[in-house]
Structure formats: C-alpha cells, structure tokens
Amino acid sequence: MALDKQLYAAMLECLPQNHELKELERFYELIRDYPRRGGKLLRGQFVLLSALAHGGTVEAALPVAVALELFQNWVLIHDDIEDGSEERRGEPALHRQVGVPIALNAGDALHVYMWQVLLGLKLEHKDAIAQEFLTMIHRTAEGQHLDLSWVQSKRFDISEAEYLQMVTLKTAYYTVISPLKLGAWCAGQTPHESFETLGKALGIGFQIRDDVLNLLPSKTYGKEFAGDLYEGKRTLIVSHLFTKVKQSERDRLESYLAKPRELKTTEETQQILVLIENYGALDYAQKVANDHAQTGLQLLKDALVPLPEQGHVNKLTGLLESLANRNT
C-alpha cells in the first residue's frame, strides 16, 4: 500500500468513531472531519521516508507520522478560526459549519489524541521524539503569534527579513526540520546536523510558494483564492509591494489591509491584485522562493549521501522537490 494511504488509514484508525450518546458520536465526527478530508499528508510522508532512508521501518515510524498529521489538523482548525478562513481542503472551514466554540473544542481534542499516540510509543528514542514535538509546537506558535500580531496591530512596515523569520518559525519546523529529524529518531539514528539549516531554507521556499499559489486561481489549491488578502496577511508579496508603490497606492493598500475581511469587496481585492501584477511582486516572491528551495535541496542531497537506503533517499528528495516546484 502506498505510504499516503497507509498514513491516512492509520490516522483515522486512532480516532474515536462510536459512542452510545448521539451528541458525543457527533463530536467524534467533528474530531475526524479535517483528518477525513485528507490533504496531501506530505509531512507524515516525510517522516516515513526519512525513517526508511535512515534504515528504519514503516511500522516503527507510522505512529510518529500519524501524530504529526494530527498536529497538522488541530493546528489548521485553530488557524482557520484565527484567520477567519472560509474554506479548507475544498470544503467550508469547520468553524463556518459549527461555530467557533465547537470547532475550537474539536481542535483541542485532536491535540489530545496527538499526545495519546506519542505517549504510547515504544521506540528507543521516544523521549527525543517527544522533545522534538515540543520544540516544533513552540516554534510554530511563535511564528503564528508574529503573523497574527502584525494584522491585529495594523503594522504595514514588515521587512523581508521579518517575514522570513516569521515563516521560519511558523512553517519550516513542522514542515521540514522536525519531519526529517523525527524520521531519523524513529530509525534509531541521530539526525544530521544540517537538517535545521536546510529545513529552514526549504520551509521558507515552500511557504512563499504557498503565498504565491494563494493569488493564482486554481481548482486544486486547498484554500480559498486570495484568502491571504482577505485575511490581511503580511506576506513577502505584500512586503515587496510596499517598497514599490506610489503614496496614493500605499494609502489604498493600507486602507484595504486594515479592513476586516467582511468589509473587503471583490472589486477592491481585484484592484490590489492588479497592483501586485503591475509591480511584479509575484515574480519577485517566486524568485526568492526558488532561491531558498534550491539552496535547501542541495544541502539535503549532501546530507543524505551517507544514508544506507538510497532508494528511499531518492523518493524523499523527489517528494521535497515536487513540493518546492508545485503548481497546486
């Protein structure tokens, strides 16, 4: 069975299904909602492929990969609430279906199931794995705070360096650094010292690419088109745009970003998209993304050369390359 299918089945299997109380059975359905939607399950696959590349087994690494995907899902529920998002993976965001309090509680429950999986590990390096999860969650929460606080405080002077620091924290740890390290620990090996450096480069590249894709209409992209603009996100695209616009355009851009999403019209959003196109902000962001991704991929290849299972190394590298160059 393909790794993503094994991961998907194992993730759903560890979550509750039935309860004698009808309302708690409905609660279980809500807990399973985002995991059921699937997504690409890339982070969990990175754990599995890293473990295999280090000479480990799927059986040993699968619970850790499941725990990481549960992390991804509870964080997404909270993230959608915090951002006021409309969609997730082609369906209405959970809080749009059942309200914020119930969706928030479902996310909290998923968080508990993540720790339940981790506490049940029998692996030699289970303490190192738990510590890596703690580090990952700390860094992700720090990055999320920066992201949210810039919107709340109506800061418009976010520099490129500040943006890169934010996405390093918010994205790089749980997308690349931790999955690679966790795979090594699952295989009983010490992670390569360069995993952090290369993971930061790849994570930055992936997040900027995601920001670009958000502004390119697509039927297969898992979030709403231009959602970052409606949410007022301070992306690299927006940061670069502020360095190029005229004063009148700056005023219009600041006024737009400061509005709550429910007051932003489609026409206003289209005007901002025209500015982004006219000043080449997407092209600039894509170049920065490519530069970081290529740096990270080269460091990755260098780090993985000594590993015993080069067939799995190739699969891991290929999957990371596909993510770096994705169009959806």
Secondary structure, 3 states (H helix, E strand, C coil): CCHHHHHHHHHHHCCCCCCCCHHHHHHHHHHHHHHHHCCCCHHHHHHHHHHHHCCCCHHHHHHHHHHHHHHHHHHHHHHHHHHCCCEECCEECHHHHHCHHHHHHHHHHHHHHHHHHHHCCCCCCHHHHHHHHHHHHHHHHHHHHHHHHHHHCCCCCCCHHHHHHHHHHHHHHHHHHHHHHHHHHHCCCCCCCCHHHHHHHHHHHHHHHHHHHHCCCCCCCCCCCCHHHHCCCCCHHHHHHHCCCCHHHHHHHHHHHHCCHHHCCHHHHHHHHHHHHHCCHHHHHHHHHHHHHHHHHHHHHHHHCCCCCHHHHHHHHHHHHHHHCCCC
